[in-house]
Amino acid sequence: MTAPSSIAKDGANSQWKVFGTTFITIFLAELGDKTQVATLLMSAESHAPWIVFTGAAAALVTTSLLGVLVGQWLSSRVSPKTLDTAAGIMLAFLSLWLFLDVMRM
């Protein structure tokens, strides 16, 4: 039988793994994207980097909260396989749409 403190440590380790994976994934996804370029330009133009940082951080936290809440709601109603399939179809559709838009230029 496992000691209660061992179970608590395993749970904490699992949470840190989820946190670390989430941080690295989102950090790499956001690095160099249009949000970062926009905040760079806004900071340079306004000469108020901490105000821009605060506004951008609040916006990113809010959009992340919305994503988490919608994800939690969806996960209680739709199977993971269906969510994976739907996400794949949406990404394929967006890729095709962007490709066609670039081809028209």
HELIX and SHEET records of a PDB file:
HELIX    1   1 PRO A    4  GLU A   30  1                                  27    
HELIX    2   2 LYS A   34  SER A   46  1                                  13    
HELIX    3   3 PRO A   49  SER A   75  1                                  27    
HELIX    4   4 PRO A   80  ARG A  104  1                                  25    
END                                                                             
